[in-house]
Amino acid sequence: ILQGWIFFVLALYLLATEFHIGRKWVTAARRRWPTLNRWVERSRRHPWAPRHLKEFEDLTDPSK
């Protein structure tokens, strides 16, 4: 289970950046669970965050 979350996060990233339905799912999840939304926003500002995380955050931002 502990190693599975890594693949879950990667799968969400790929779904949201490649497919419209994936964007809708992740946006709905971020709207439903504010903790997840805060986690994505905080991780974007982290110095080790990949630059692709900005694209993910912009595509799935529930406030847009």
C-alpha positions as YAML, in Angstrom:
chain: A
units: angstrom
residues:
- id: 1
  name: ILE
  ca: [0.00, 0.00, 0.00]
- id: 2
  name: LEU
  ca: [2.75, 2.48, 0.85]
- id: 3
  name: GLN
  ca: [4.44, 2.09, -2.52]
- id: 4
  name: GLY
  ca: [1.11, 2.20, -4.32]
- id: 5
  name: TRP
  ca: [0.48, 5.90, -3.65]
- id: 6
  name: ILE
  ca: [3.43, 6.80, -5.89]
- id: 7
  name: PHE
  ca: [1.79, 5.07, -8.85]
- id: 8
  name: PHE
  ca: [-1.57, 6.58, -7.93]
- id: 9
  name: VAL
  ca: [-0.10, 10.10, -8.05]
- id: 10
  name: LEU
  ca: [1.62, 9.39, -11.37]
- id: 11
  name: ALA
  ca: [-1.61, 7.99, -12.80]
- id: 12
  name: LEU
  ca: [-3.56, 11.10, -11.76]
- id: 13
  name: TYR
  ca: [-0.92, 13.32, -13.34]
- id: 14
  name: LEU
  ca: [-1.07, 11.41, -16.63]
- id: 15
  name: LEU
  ca: [-4.85, 11.34, -16.67]
- id: 16
  name: ALA
  ca: [-5.14, 15.06, -16.00]
- id: 17
  name: THR
  ca: [-2.53, 16.15, -18.53]
- id: 18
  name: GLU
  ca: [-3.57, 13.83, -21.36]
- id: 19
  name: PHE
  ca: [-7.34, 13.33, -21.13]
- id: 20
  name: HIS
  ca: [-10.23, 15.74, -20.65]
- id: 21
  name: ILE
  ca: [-12.13, 13.28, -18.45]
- id: 22
  name: GLY
  ca: [-9.05, 12.95, -16.24]
- id: 23
  name: ARG
  ca: [-8.97, 16.73, -15.78]
- id: 24
  name: LYS
  ca: [-12.62, 16.68, -14.78]
- id: 25
  name: TRP
  ca: [-11.99, 13.89, -12.23]
- id: 26
  name: VAL
  ca: [-9.00, 15.58, -10.64]
- id: 27
  name: THR
  ca: [-10.71, 18.99, -10.60]
- id: 28
  name: ALA
  ca: [-13.78, 17.45, -8.95]
- id: 29
  name: ALA
  ca: [-11.58, 15.69, -6.39]
- id: 30
  name: ARG
  ca: [-9.74, 18.93, -5.60]
- id: 31
  name: ARG
  ca: [-13.07, 20.72, -5.21]
- id: 32
  name: ARG
  ca: [-14.51, 17.98, -2.98]
- id: 33
  name: TRP
  ca: [-11.43, 17.52, -0.76]
- id: 34
  name: PRO
  ca: [-9.88, 20.89, 0.15]
- id: 35
  name: THR
  ca: [-6.98, 19.09, 1.83]
- id: 36
  name: LEU
  ca: [-5.98, 17.60, -1.52]
- id: 37
  name: ASN
  ca: [-6.25, 21.04, -3.11]
- id: 38
  name: ARG
  ca: [-3.97, 22.57, -0.47]
- id: 39
  name: TRP
  ca: [-1.50, 19.71, -0.89]
- id: 40
  name: VAL
  ca: [-1.25, 20.28, -4.66]
- id: 41
  name: GLU
  ca: [-0.83, 24.04, -4.21]
- id: 42
  name: ARG
  ca: [1.87, 23.58, -1.55]
- id: 43
  name: SER
  ca: [3.74, 20.97, -3.58]
- id: 44
  name: ARG
  ca: [3.84, 23.31, -6.57]
- id: 45
  name: ARG
  ca: [5.79, 25.87, -4.54]
- id: 46
  name: HIS
  ca: [8.26, 23.29, -3.24]
- id: 47
  name: PRO
  ca: [11.82, 23.85, -4.53]
- id: 48
  name: TRP
  ca: [12.14, 20.21, -5.65]
- id: 49
  name: ALA
  ca: [8.83, 20.15, -7.50]
- id: 50
  name: PRO
  ca: [9.08, 19.28, -11.18]
- id: 51
  name: ARG
  ca: [8.21, 22.08, -13.56]
- id: 52
  name: HIS
  ca: [5.40, 19.97, -15.00]
- id: 53
  name: LEU
  ca: [3.53, 20.29, -11.72]
- id: 54
  name: LYS
  ca: [2.64, 23.89, -12.67]
- id: 55
  name: GLU
  ca: [0.85, 22.60, -15.77]
- id: 56
  name: PHE
  ca: [-1.01, 19.99, -13.68]
- id: 57
  name: GLU
  ca: [-2.06, 22.59, -11.12]
- id: 58
  name: ASP
  ca: [-3.23, 25.02, -13.81]
- id: 59
  name: LEU
  ca: [-5.23, 22.36, -15.66]
- id: 60
  name: THR
  ca: [-6.98, 21.08, -12.55]
- id: 61
  name: ASP
  ca: [-7.47, 24.31, -10.60]
- id: 62
  name: PRO
  ca: [-11.03, 24.17, -9.22]
- id: 63
  name: SER
  ca: [-11.29, 27.96, -8.92]
- id: 64
  name: LYS
  ca: [-11.12, 28.41, -12.71]
...
